Amino acid sequence: MRTLLWGVIPYVAVVLLVAGLLWRYRYDKFGWTTRSSQVYESKLLNIASPMFHYGILFVLVGHLVGLFVPESWTEKVGVKEHTYHLFSLYGGTAAGILLVLGILLLLYRRRTNAPVFRATTANDKLMYLVLFAAIVLGMVAKLTHASGDGYNYRESIAPWARSLFTLRPDTELMAGVPVLYQIHALVGLALFALIPFTRLVHMFSAPVQYLFRPYVVYRSKDPRRVGPRPERRGWEKTGS
């Protein structure tokens, strides 16, 4: 069972993620979007959306640091385990609360606004459920082991996660991990597998090209020209 949970399922989730992204890009390019519902309601969205996006960004960065920056590296720069634990506890809890509040506001908006609710698919509902479960389970696991130095997952879960990239997963490392952390990890893997089939796929469409596009020139309106523009034929020459 340990081999199945920590040596097989992670790779199944990665295969579903990569294959799903390739399939979506190949057969559903026009569906590769958040399917924005701002046209139906924007007041609450302008509050909930930043909370959700900043929250999930902070949570993601925290997980990347916790899993892929070894404990020995942080100790070399003077960050002891107790300090890291406190930063992870308070910073992670704050980011989790921000994300949970954002999700709850988005769910409230979807449920109370009829056009937005009609635009909600079954995949959206499943995505919200799994994402909410992953965040809450992570917070509960962290707070349950908050006393003292807490549970040092960088000695077990983090090395296991890094071992997956060597294609030799060290499943023994997960044997003594608290159950809440194990469930959190499994729900997180399920979320990764779901990403290509939900609106979360838009996270792989960062507008990097905006950094290299030409400047957009804006021209002010001529104050001397008032009223509607005079009509003219579109095919007239504009210059010699």
C-alpha positions in Angstrom: 0.0 0.0 0.0 2.9 2.4 0.8 4.4 1.8 -2.6 1.0 2.5 -4.3 0.3 5.7 -2.3 3.8 7.2 -2.4 5.5 5.5 -5.3 2.8 5.1 -8.0 0.0 7.7 -7.4 2.4 10.7 -7.6 3.5 9.6 -11.1 -0.1 8.9 -12.1 -1.0 12.5 -11.1 2.0 13.9 -13.1 1.0 11.9 -16.2 -2.6 13.1 -16.0 -1.3 16.7 -15.5 1.0 16.6 -18.5 -1.2 14.5 -20.8 -4.3 16.6 -19.8 -2.4 19.9 -20.7 -1.3 18.5 -24.0 -4.8 17.3 -24.9 -6.4 20.5 -23.8 -3.9 22.6 -25.8 -4.4 20.3 -28.9 -8.2 20.0 -28.8 -9.5 22.9 -26.7 -7.4 26.0 -27.2 -10.4 28.3 -27.1 -11.5 26.7 -23.8 -8.1 27.3 -22.3 -9.4 30.2 -20.2 -11.0 31.1 -16.8 -14.4 31.6 -18.6 -14.6 35.0 -16.9 -18.0 35.9 -15.5 -17.1 39.5 -14.7 -19.7 40.7 -17.2 -22.4 39.3 -14.9 -21.1 40.7 -11.6 -17.9 42.6 -10.9 -18.3 44.3 -7.5 -17.8 41.2 -5.3 -15.4 39.7 -7.9 -13.0 42.6 -7.5 -12.7 41.7 -3.8 -12.7 37.9 -4.0 -10.4 37.4 -7.0 -7.4 39.2 -5.7 -7.8 37.5 -2.3 -7.9 34.1 -4.1 -5.0 34.7 -6.4 -2.6 36.3 -3.9 -3.5 33.6 -1.4 -2.9 30.8 -3.7 0.4 32.4 -4.9 1.7 32.7 -1.3 0.6 29.1 -0.5 2.3 27.8 -3.7 5.6 29.7 -2.9 5.5 28.4 0.6 5.1 24.8 -0.5 7.9 25.1 -3.1 10.3 26.5 -0.5 9.3 23.9 2.1 9.6 21.0 -0.2 12.5 21.8 -2.5 14.8 24.0 -0.3 16.7 21.5 2.0 16.9 22.2 5.7 20.7 22.4 5.5 20.5 25.3 3.0 18.3 27.5 5.3 20.5 26.6 8.3 23.6 27.8 6.3 22.1 31.2 5.9 21.2 31.4 9.6 17.6 30.3 9.6 17.2 27.7 12.4 14.4 25.1 12.4 12.5 26.9 15.1 12.5 30.2 13.2 11.5 28.5 10.0 8.7 26.7 11.9 7.3 30.0 13.2 7.5 31.7 9.8 5.8 28.7 8.2 3.2 28.6 10.9 2.1 32.2 10.9 2.9 33.0 7.3 1.3 29.8 6.0 -1.8 30.3 8.2 -2.2 33.9 7.1 -1.9 32.9 3.4 -4.3 30.0 4.0 -6.9 32.2 5.6 -6.7 34.7 2.8 -7.1 31.9 0.2 -10.0 30.3 2.1 -11.8 33.6 2.4 -11.3 34.2 -1.3 -12.7 30.8 -2.2 -15.7 31.3 0.1 -16.5 34.7 -1.4 -16.2 33.2 -4.9 -18.5 30.4 -4.0 -21.0 32.8 -2.4 -20.9 34.9 -5.6 -21.5 31.8 -7.8 -24.4 30.6 -5.7 -26.2 33.8 -5.3 -25.8 35.2 -8.8 -28.0 33.3 -11.2 -26.1 33.9 -14.5 -22.8 33.0 -12.7 -24.2 29.9 -11.2 -25.6 28.7 -14.6 -22.0 29.2 -16.0 -20.6 26.9 -13.3 -19.7 23.4 -14.6 -19.5 20.1 -12.8 -15.7 20.3 -13.1 -15.7 23.7 -11.5 -17.6 22.4 -8.5 -15.2 19.4 -8.2 -12.2 21.8 -8.4 -13.5 24.1 -5.7 -14.2 21.1 -3.4 -10.7 19.5 -3.9 -8.9 22.9 -3.6 -10.8 23.8 -0.5 -10.2 20.4 1.0 -6.4 20.6 0.3 -6.1 24.1 1.8 -8.1 23.3 4.9 -6.4 20.0 5.5 -3.0 21.6 5.2 -4.0 24.3 7.8 -5.5 21.8 10.2 -2.4 19.6 9.9 -0.1 22.5 10.6 -2.1 23.9 13.5 -2.6 20.4 15.0 1.2 20.1 15.3 1.9 23.7 16.1 3.3 23.3 19.6 7.0 23.5 20.2 8.9 23.1 16.9 5.9 21.4 15.3 6.3 18.5 12.9 9.4 18.9 10.8 8.1 17.8 7.4 11.4 18.8 5.8 12.9 15.6 7.3 10.3 13.3 5.7 7.9 14.7 3.2 10.3 17.1 1.5 13.0 14.5 0.9 10.3 12.1 -0.4 9.0 14.8 -2.8 12.5 15.4 -4.1 13.2 11.7 -4.5 10.3 11.5 -7.0 12.4 13.5 -9.5 15.2 10.9 -9.3 12.6 8.2 -10.4 13.5 6.4 -7.2 10.9 7.4 -4.7 11.9 6.8 -1.1 8.5 5.6 0.2 9.9 4.7 3.6 10.2 8.4 4.4 6.4 8.6 4.4 5.9 5.7 6.9 5.9 7.9 10.0 4.3 11.0 8.6 1.1 12.1 10.6 -2.1 11.0 8.9 -3.3 14.6 8.4 -0.2 15.4 6.4 -0.6 12.2 4.4 -4.2 13.0 3.5 -3.2 16.6 2.6 -0.5 15.2 0.3 -2.9 12.9 -1.5 -5.6 15.5 -1.9 -2.9 17.8 -3.3 -1.9 15.2 -5.9 -5.6 14.8 -6.9 -5.7 18.6 -7.4 -2.7 18.4 -9.7 -4.4 15.7 -11.8 -7.5 17.8 -12.1 -5.9 21.1 -13.1 -5.9 20.5 -16.9 -9.7 19.8 -16.9 -10.8 22.8 -14.9 -10.5 26.6 -15.1 -7.2 26.4 -13.1 -5.5 25.5 -16.4 -5.2 29.2 -17.0 -2.2 29.3 -14.6 -0.1 27.9 -17.4 -1.0 30.9 -19.7 1.0 33.6 -18.0 1.2 36.6 -20.3 5.0 36.6 -20.5 4.9 38.1 -24.0 3.6 41.4 -22.5 7.2 42.0 -21.2 8.5 42.1 -24.8 5.6 43.6 -26.8 6.0 47.1 -28.3 4.8 50.1 -26.3 1.1 51.0 -26.7 0.8 54.7 -27.7 -2.2 56.5 -26.3 -3.2 59.8 -27.9 -5.3 62.4 -26.1 -8.5 63.7 -27.8 -8.2 67.0 -29.6 -10.1 69.5 -27.4 -10.9 71.5 -30.5 -12.9 68.7 -32.0 -16.3 68.4 -30.3 -19.2 66.3 -31.3 -19.3 63.3 -33.6 -16.5 62.8 -36.2 -17.4 63.7 -39.7 -18.3 60.7 -42.0 -15.8 59.8 -44.7 -15.3 57.0 -47.1 -13.0 54.3 -45.6 -11.1 53.9 -48.9 -9.9 57.5 -49.3 -6.2 58.0 -49.3 -4.7 59.2 -46.1 -1.6 60.7 -47.7 0.6 60.8 -50.8 
